[in-house]
């Protein structure tokens, strides 16, 4: 016992010498950081219960989850340390450091076992207060720096995928099946979230884990094989649901799987979502090299005619109509159609779709334009439209995208879909006869 205490005292002395608290003058504010860094740092520092003597409690010992999954915990902590935004506190447990066989310190550490502090001037307490204050000033989406707007889609998908991975592991464990998500799981869930909200992906996970548990009991396969089959089931279900137009239920959060601090900050404070489980961001595609079209070769009337032909020859759309007078007082409806949806269990259903065409090359579609379109389409009430598509040969502003996301997440009617220049070019790439007919390339 005495020998162990002596060795530990020696190790502690080595750690104190290698990881002395930095008293430098460097300080930073949230607006200086990328979105991943700013939100992760806030999630790590925001809750006073997760701090002890002005340093963080080790991730493994937190009361509330830092991020939805342990692998995302590791990724974010590693990022913050590599960027110099966090430093290892010398009071971290000796087990959080990597030691060589001869008792020397390797210099490495285990990210989720260590405690951290903010580098910079002033007291450690004031550093934390200063950073959190700067974060609070811009956490609301309307106040984000421009680069956060650009990074949002990737960040949201990473958080959402982690939420779904956590739920998948949780549900399989309830059925007595242990599971470690890999790259295939990541890819399947990321694809699902391109089409569905987190709550809808929960529905697919619930179905798959139920069926995998039944497969395990019925076929007497190994627990590993049964658990792995859940990912294959999710993949097959989302493909079938999307192609057949299922009406997918939005599942609620399981109370046994509390929201992580990072997710809470993003969903509640930044996006101010009434129902995060029903939210899916407007993920506008980026123009791909080689697909660009010469939109300046056509006028507004030709653009409407192109949209009409595109919809009319697409399977799943019926009763396609086109108002023959461009820019007429049509209350926003340039093209209308009935979109058919096929559900093998509940039968067929349909949605009335209005498509407003905006051949705008000199300015993007703004939030006021979207609001005006929604107000205009409300005049059509016999029967009303279920979906409003805004199709443009140009772009949408970030404020317009935010407006649409809030409208859709709160169940606004009609639901808004957007086709920007990149989506239009992708759709037409698969229909080269239309590109030739309108001499767009």
N, C-alpha and C positions, 0 to 999 in steps of 0.2 A: 504493500500500500504506500509506504513512504517513497519507494523507488518510483512508483507511478506518479505520485505527486511531484517529485523532483523533476521527472521528465516533462510533465505537463507545464510546470513552472518555466522550464527551459524553453519549451515550445511557445509559451505565451510571450516570453521575452523576445523571441525571434519574430513573432507576428507583430508585436508592438513596434519593433524596429523597422519592419518592412512595410507595414500598413498604417503608419502614423497619420492622424487626422490632418487633412490638408487645410491650412489656414491661409491659402492664397486669396487673391482678390477677384478671381473670375466669378461672375454671376450671370445668370441668364433668365430670360422671360419666356413665357409660352409661345409668343409670336415668333421667337427666334428658332423654334424647333419645327420638325416635320410632324405630321398628324400622329403617326405611330408613337413617336417619342413623347409628344406633349400629353396625349391621353393616357399612355401607360404610366408616365411619371405621376400624373394626377391621381390615377387609380391606386398607385402604390402609397401615396402620401396623404390622401384626403381624409381617411378615417383615423382619428386620433387613437382609437383602440388598437390600431395596427402599428403604432409607433411606441417605442420605449426609450426614454432618455435621448430623444432627438435622433433616433435611428430607427430603421424599419424592423419590424418583426420578421423573421425568416418566412419565406413564402409557405413553407411546410407547416408553420405554426399559426398561420392567420386564422382568425375566426370566420371571416368572409372570404370567399374565393377572390383571387386577384383577377384572373381571366377564367373563361369557361373550362379550360383543360390544362393539364400539367405541361403538355408540350408547348402550348402557347405561353404559359408562365415562363418557361425556360427561354423561349425565343425572345420575348420582350425584355426580360431581365438582361439577357446577353447583349441585346441591342443597346440598352441604356448604359451598360458598363463599357462596351466598346466605344461608344460615342463620348465617354467621359462625363456623362450626366449623373452617374452614380459612382460612388467609390465604396469599396469594402471597408466596413468599420472594424478596427482592430479588436473590438470586444466580441466579434463573432465567435461562435463555438469552434473549438479546435478541430472538430470533425468536418467543418465546412471548408477546410484547407486541404490541399493535396500535399502529402508528405512523402519524401523519398525513403527508401529502406534504411538509409543511414541516419534518419531523423532530421534531415535538412528540409527546408521549405522549397517546394518546386516553383512557387510563384503562381500556380493555378489554384482555383477554388471551385466549389460546387455551387452554381448560381442560386439554386433554390434553398440552400441551407444557410447562406450567409446573411448578415445584416448589412444595411447600406446607409449612407448619408449623402447629402447634397454638398458638392464642393462649392467653394466661394467664400466671400468675406462675410463679416457679421457673425452673430451666433448661429448655431445650427438651427435653433428654433425659428429665428427670423428668416433664415434662408427658405425654410419650408413655407412659412407664412407668405413671404414675398412671391414665391413661385405660384402658390395656389391662388393668390390674389390676381396675378397676371393671367392665369388660366381662366378664372371666373369671368374676367372682363371680355373674353372672346370665345367662350365655350359654346354660346348659342350660334346656331348655324348662320344666322343673318350677319354675324360679326366675324366669321372665319376669314383668315388670310387667304389669298387667292390660291396658294399652293395646297392648302387643305381641301379646297373645293376640288382640285384636280386629283388629290389622293383619296378622296372619300370613298369612291366605289370600291377600290382595292381593300381599303381598311374595313369597310362594312362587310364585304364578302369574307374576309379573314375571321372577323368576329362571329359572323353568322355560321360559317362552317364549323367553328369551334363549338358554338352553341349546339349545333345538330350532332356533332361527334359526341359531346357530353351526354346528350339525351340517348343516343344509340347505345353507348356503353351502359348507361343507367338502366335502360329497358331490358337489355340482354341479361344484365346482372340480376334483375328481378325474376327472370326466368331460369336463373341458375347457370347462365352461360357467361364465361369470362371472355373479354374481347379487347384486343389492342389494335386500334385503327391504324391502317397504313396508307400508302399513297393511293391505292385504288379507292378506298373509302373517301379520301379527300377529293378525288376527282369526281366521284359520283355525286357527292353532296354539293360540290361547287356547281356542277351542271344543273342539279335540281333547283338550286337557289337562283339560277338565271331565270327560271320560269315561275317559281313559287316562293311564298313567304316562309319564314321560319316555322310558323304554326302549321302551314300546309305540309312542309317537309316532315314535321313531327307526325302528321297523319300517316305518311308513307312509312316512317320508321316504326310506328306502332303496329301497322299491318305486317310489316316484314318480320319484326321480332316475335310477334304472336305466331306467325306461320313457321318460323325457324324453330321455335320451342316445340311446336306440334311435330315438326319433321324429326327433331331430336328424340322425342318420345316414341314416335311411330316407327321410324326406320332403324332405331338403335345405332345411329352413326355416332362418331366422336363428338364431344362438346365443341371442339375447335371447328370441325366441319360444319356443324349446325350454326355456330355463331357467324362464320364466314359467309354462309349462304344468305344471311340477312342483307348483305351489301348487294349481292346479285339480285335479290328480290326487289330492293329499293330501285335499282337501276332499271329493271324491267317495268316496274309499276309507273315510274315517272315518264318513261317513253310512251307507254300505252295511254296514260292519262292525258299527256300533252297532245298526242296524235288524234285521240278520240274525243277531246274536249270535255273531260270529266269536270264536274263541279266538285272541287276538292275542299273538304272541310278544313277549317282553321282550328287546330288544337290549342288548348290553353297550356300555360306553363305548369309543369308538375311541381307541387309544393315541396316535394322531397328533393328537388334539384334547384336550389335558390339561384337567383340572378347574381352573376359576378359583379364586382365593383366596376370593372372596365365596361361591361355591357350596360350597367345602370347609367353611367356617365354618358355614354353614347346615345342610348335610346331615350332616356328621360330628360337629361339636362341639355344635350346638344340638339337632338332632333325633336324633343318635346312631343313624343308620340303618345297618343291616347292608348293605342294597342300595338306594342312592338311585334307581337306574334303575327299580326296581319299585314305588317309593313314589308314592302319590297321596293327597293330604290328603282328609279327610272334609269336603267343602265343603257345609255345611248352609245351605240358602237362608234368607234373611231374609223375615219376613212382609211381604206386599205390601198396601198400602192398598186396601181394597175387596174383599179376598178373605177377610178374617177371618170365622171361624165361631163360633157360640155353643156351644162345646164343653160348657158347664155344663148344657146341656139334656138330655144323655144320660148314662147310667151306664156302668159297665164292660162289662156284658153287651151293651148296644147298640153300644158302640165295637167290641167283637170281631165282632159281627154285621155291622157296617159294613165292617170290614176284610175279612171273609169275602166279602161281596158284591162289594166292589171288586176283589179278586183273581179271583173266580170269573168275572166278566164281562170280564176283561182278556185280550186275545189273547196267546197264548204261554204261558198257564198251564193246566195240566190236573190232574185228580185232586185238586181242592181239597177239603180236609177241615177241619171245625171241631169242636173238642172242646166239647161242648154244656154243660159245667159251668164257668162262670167261676170263676177262682181255685182250680180243682181241682188236685191234685198231679200235674200233667201234665209235670213236668220241663221246664217252660218253653215247651212247644209249644202255642200257642193255635190257630193256623191252619197248615196245611201244604199244600204244592202241589208239582207238578213243573213246573219252568220249562224250556220247550223253546228250544233255540238252533239256528239254521239256518245252516250254512256251505255255500256253493255248491260248494266244492272238496272238503271232507271229509265232507259229509253232515250229518245231524242229530245233536245231542247233547242231553243233559238234565241238569238239576241238581235235587236235592231241596232244597227251600226250607222252612225253618221260620220262622214269623212270630210273635214274641211281642208281645202288645198291652199297652200301659201307658197307661191313661187316667188320667194323673196331672196334675192341675191345680194342686196346692198345692206340689209340689216337683219339681225336674228329675230326669232319669235320671243317676245318678252312676256313677263308674268301678266301684264295688263292685257296683252293680246289673248292669252289663254283664258283669263277671267271673262273677257268679252265673248269669247267663243262659247263658253259654258252658259252664260246668260242668254245668248242668242238661241242656242239649241233648246233652251227651256221653253221656247214658244211652241215647239212641236210636242204636243201633249196627247195626240190622238192617233196611235198610242205614242208614249214617250220613247226616246232613244235610251238604250242601255249603255252604249259605249260611244264615246266621241274620239275619233282618231284625228290628230292634227298632223298632216303630212306636209313637209316642207322640203324644198330643194336647198335649203340653207341650214342654219343651226338654231338651237335654243339657248337662251342665256341661262346662267346658273340660277338666277332668281326664278325663271320660268320652271326649271326642273324642280326646284324646291317647292314652288306653289303646287305643282302637279302631285308631287309625292305627299304633301300634307293633305291635299284634297282626296287622294285615293286611300291613304291610310285611315282617314276618318270616315270612310264609307260614303264619300260624296257621290252624287248621282248627276250625270252619268259618269262611269269610270272613264278616265282619260288614258289613251294610248298615244305614243308619239313615234313618228317616222321622220328621222332627220335625213340629211343628205347621204350619210354613210349607209343607213338602213335601206334607203331607196336604191342606192347603187348596188348593194348586195342583192336585193330582190330582183333587180333588173338584170344583174349578171347571170341569173339563172334563166332569163328570158331574152336571149340575144336578139330575137326577132323584133322585140319592141325597141331595143336600142337602135337597130338598123332602121326601123320604120320612122323614128323621130330624129334620126341622124345625130344621135347624142355622142357618137365617138367617130 
